Amino acid sequence: MTYILPRAFIVLVGWGITCALIYNIWPGVDPTIFVIAGISWILAGFVCFGYMYRLRSETEDQRSSF
């Protein structure tokens, strides 16, 4: 749980900032756009943090092989 919570907070803040910027630029926006922005942030979070986790585990495997 300590691994997931900080990353979920980063994704949530990014989504909130994105929604605020969209609303400031286009006040009459359809709410579906906010859902699409949230889904894209979730997917980007999975890809980014999953890749970082994979790199970290590969680095630890290389260190243990010496």
Secondary structure, 3 states (H helix, E strand, C coil): CCCHHHHHHHHHHHHHHHHHHHHHHCCCCCHHHHHHHHHHHHHHHHHHHHHHHHHHHHHHHHHHHC
